[in-house]
Amino acid sequence: MGSAPYPAGEWKGKGRGGLQELGCMRWKVSKQKGGGGGGGGGGGGGEVVVGAEERRSRDPTDSQQQQQQDLSSSSSSLTPPLPPQPSLTPPAIYHEKQRRELCALHALNNVFQDGTAFSKDTLQEIYQRLSPSTLVTPHKKSMLGNGNYDVNVIMAALQTRGFEAVWWDKRRDVGSIELSNVTGFILNVPSNLRWGPLRLPLKRQHWIGVREVGGVYYNLDSKLRSPQPIGNPDELRKFLRQQLRGKNCELLLVVSEEVEAHQTWRSDG
């Protein structure tokens, strides 16, 4: 910002008072011991001592530090806020626990992550209206066991919600499953019977649900106290291979009707 210049005559007339009025500071002049005379400061080793405030204004190091502080304060005020950090809280997982022999119901609801997806009355109605012509072959029924609700009820129940159950051929490796197109898995595995806290030396077939929640696959067996993490896709395939090596174990892929129609649950075409 400019200021009004003084005419030459006025400037000369101002003297020391004029300099002070203009905001200028006087310099202190001191003599070293043994120095010569003369207020003009000719020879004799006189030294000009600059006032502290003026020294700071003339010191380039101090000026640079001040500029850095100014830039730091201004940049901090202009820095955009950091994006919100992802929550470390694990996702909510629906896990239906075992009641009586309703493992087929629990497996379905656990795969759909919805306790209202199916009910005992719904499955019972499906069971009662199934005719012998709609049932799978007796050979397949014997592989899965009858239990409370067999595979026929599960397949029909899925169809009421626009899904299909793909029976996995155990002669093929699970590495050929296109996991991104599979909603979940239902396994039928042998399980020990219990009488209260006692485990009986008898086995029956048991349905368990497996699916991905929040990027992690979980074993949602209704007999577990809590969902059991399986892990990433590679760990899921390892888990399925281990299960299928067992005796009397079968695997169903739960897929949408569209996926089943185009066979896109297969990664090998």
C-alpha positions in Angstrom: 0.0 0.0 0.0 1.5 3.4 -1.0 1.7 6.5 1.2 1.7 10.2 0.2 5.3 11.3 -0.5 6.7 14.3 1.3 8.1 17.2 -0.7 11.9 17.6 -0.6 11.8 20.6 1.6 9.4 19.1 4.1 11.5 16.0 4.4 14.6 17.9 5.3 12.7 19.8 7.9 11.4 16.8 9.7 14.7 15.8 11.4 14.7 13.1 14.0 11.1 13.8 14.9 10.1 13.5 11.3 11.7 10.1 11.1 9.9 8.9 14.2 6.6 10.2 12.8 7.3 8.1 9.7 7.7 5.0 11.8 11.5 4.8 11.4 13.6 3.6 14.3 16.9 5.2 15.4 20.1 3.3 15.6 22.1 3.2 18.7 25.7 4.0 18.3 28.2 2.8 20.8 31.9 2.9 21.1 34.2 0.0 21.8 36.6 0.5 24.6 39.6 2.4 23.4 37.8 3.8 20.4 38.4 7.2 18.9 36.2 10.2 19.2 33.8 11.8 17.0 30.1 11.4 16.8 30.5 10.9 13.0 32.1 7.5 13.6 35.1 7.9 11.2 38.2 5.9 12.3 38.8 4.6 15.8 37.0 1.2 15.5 33.4 2.4 16.2 30.7 -0.3 15.8 27.1 0.3 14.8 24.8 -1.7 17.1 21.4 -2.4 15.6 18.4 -2.5 18.0 17.1 -6.0 18.7 13.8 -5.5 16.7 15.7 -4.1 13.7 18.2 -7.0 13.9 15.4 -9.5 13.7 13.9 -7.7 10.7 17.2 -7.7 8.9 18.3 -11.3 9.8 17.4 -13.5 6.8 17.3 -16.7 8.9 14.6 -15.2 11.2 12.7 -14.0 8.1 12.7 -17.5 6.6 11.6 -19.1 9.8 8.7 -16.6 10.1 7.7 -17.3 6.5 7.7 -21.0 7.1 5.5 -20.5 10.2 3.1 -18.4 8.2 3.0 -21.0 5.4 2.5 -23.8 7.9 -0.4 -22.0 9.7 -2.1 -21.0 6.4 -1.7 -24.5 4.9 -3.1 -26.2 8.0 -6.2 -24.0 7.8 -6.6 -25.0 4.1 -6.0 -28.7 4.6 -9.2 -30.7 3.9 -10.4 -32.9 6.7 -9.3 -36.5 6.6 -11.8 -39.1 5.2 -13.6 -41.2 7.8 -11.6 -44.3 8.8 -13.3 -47.7 8.2 -14.9 -49.1 11.2 -13.0 -52.0 12.9 -16.3 -53.3 14.3 -17.1 -56.7 12.7 -20.2 -56.8 10.7 -23.5 -58.0 12.3 -24.0 -61.7 11.4 -27.3 -63.5 11.7 -26.8 -66.9 13.3 -29.8 -69.1 14.0 -29.2 -71.6 16.8 -30.3 -75.2 16.8 -33.9 -76.0 18.0 -35.1 -79.5 17.9 -34.3 -81.0 14.5 -34.9 -77.9 12.4 -31.4 -77.7 11.0 -32.8 -77.4 7.4 -34.7 -74.3 8.5 -31.7 -72.9 10.3 -29.4 -73.5 7.4 -31.8 -71.6 5.0 -32.2 -68.6 7.3 -28.5 -68.4 8.0 -27.7 -68.4 4.3 -30.2 -65.7 3.6 -29.1 -63.8 6.8 -32.7 -63.3 7.6 -34.6 -64.9 10.5 -37.9 -64.3 8.7 -36.9 -65.8 5.3 -38.5 -69.1 6.2 -40.5 -70.6 9.1 -41.3 -74.0 10.3 -44.9 -73.6 9.1 -43.6 -72.7 5.6 -41.4 -75.7 5.3 -44.1 -78.0 6.7 -46.5 -76.7 4.1 -44.0 -77.4 1.3 -43.3 -80.9 2.7 -47.0 -81.7 2.7 -47.8 -80.5 -0.8 -44.8 -82.2 -2.5 -45.9 -85.1 -4.7 -43.7 -88.2 -5.4 -43.2 -87.0 -8.9 -41.4 -83.8 -7.7 -39.0 -85.6 -5.4 -35.4 -86.4 -6.3 -34.6 -90.0 -6.9 -34.6 -92.4 -3.9 -30.8 -92.8 -4.5 -30.2 -89.1 -3.9 -32.5 -89.1 -0.9 -30.6 -92.0 0.7 -27.3 -90.1 0.2 -28.6 -87.1 2.1 -30.7 -88.9 4.7 -34.3 -88.0 5.5 -34.0 -86.1 8.7 -36.8 -83.7 9.6 -36.8 -81.9 6.2 -34.9 -83.4 3.4 -33.4 -82.0 0.3 -36.7 -81.8 -1.6 -38.1 -79.3 0.9 -34.9 -77.2 0.8 -35.0 -77.1 -3.1 -38.7 -76.2 -3.2 -38.2 -73.6 -0.4 -35.4 -71.9 -2.4 -37.6 -71.7 -5.5 -40.3 -69.7 -3.6 -37.7 -66.9 -3.3 -36.3 -67.1 -6.8 -33.3 -69.2 -6.0 -32.1 -72.7 -7.0 -30.0 -75.4 -5.4 -27.2 -76.7 -7.6 -26.2 -80.2 -6.5 -22.4 -80.2 -6.6 -20.7 -83.2 -8.3 -18.0 -84.3 -5.9 -15.9 -85.6 -8.7 -15.1 -82.0 -9.7 -12.9 -79.7 -7.8 -14.5 -76.8 -6.0 -11.9 -74.5 -7.6 -14.2 -74.4 -10.6 -17.0 -72.7 -8.6 -17.5 -69.0 -9.6 -17.8 -67.8 -6.0 -19.0 -64.3 -7.0 -22.2 -65.7 -8.5 -23.0 -68.0 -5.5 -25.2 -66.6 -2.7 -24.3 -69.3 -0.2 -23.7 -73.0 0.4 -25.6 -75.6 2.2 -23.8 -78.7 3.3 -25.2 -82.0 4.5 -22.9 -83.7 6.9 -23.0 -86.6 9.4 -23.6 -85.4 12.9 -23.8 -87.1 16.3 -27.1 -87.3 18.1 -27.4 -85.8 21.6 -29.6 -86.5 24.5 -29.3 -83.3 26.5 -25.6 -83.0 27.3 -24.9 -86.6 26.3 -23.6 -87.5 22.9 -25.1 -90.7 21.6 -23.1 -93.2 19.5 -25.5 -92.6 16.6 -25.2 -90.4 13.6 -27.8 -88.5 11.6 -27.4 -86.1 8.7 -27.2 -82.4 9.5 -27.7 -79.3 7.4 -25.3 -76.4 7.8 -25.2 -73.0 6.0 -22.0 -71.2 4.8 -21.8 -67.8 3.3 -19.8 -64.6 2.9 -20.5 -61.6 5.2 -18.4 -58.5 5.0 -15.7 -60.1 2.8 -15.2 -63.1 5.1 -16.8 -66.6 4.7 -18.4 -68.1 7.8 -19.5 -71.5 8.9 -23.0 -70.8 10.2 -23.7 -74.3 11.6 -26.6 -73.9 14.0 -24.9 -76.2 16.5 -22.0 -73.8 16.9 -22.1 -71.3 19.7 -21.2 -68.5 17.3 -20.4 -68.1 13.6 -17.0 -69.6 12.8 -14.8 -67.6 10.4 -13.5 -69.6 7.5 -11.6 -66.8 5.8 -11.0 -65.7 2.2 -12.1 -67.5 -1.0 -9.0 -69.8 -1.0 -9.6 -70.8 2.6 -13.3 -71.4 1.7 -12.3 -73.8 -1.0 -9.9 -75.6 1.4 -12.8 -75.9 3.9 -15.2 -77.3 1.2 -12.6 -79.8 0.0 -12.1 -81.1 3.6 -15.8 -81.5 4.1 -16.4 -83.3 0.8 -13.6 -85.8 1.5 -15.7 -87.0 4.4 -18.1 -89.8 4.2 -21.8 -89.1 3.3 -21.2 -85.3 2.8 -23.0 -83.4 0.0 -22.9 -79.8 -1.1 -25.6 -77.6 -2.5 -24.8 -74.2 -4.1 -27.5 -71.6 -3.5 -27.7 -69.4 -6.7 -30.3 -67.1 -8.3 -32.6 -68.4 -11.0 -30.7 -66.3 -13.6 -27.3 -67.8 -12.5 -28.7 -71.3 -12.8 -30.2 -70.6 -16.2 -26.9 -69.4 -17.6 -24.7 -71.8 -15.6 -22.6 -68.9 -14.5 -21.9 -70.5 -11.2 -19.2 -72.3 -13.1 -15.8 -70.6 -13.7 -14.7 -73.2 -16.3 -17.6 -72.4 -18.7 
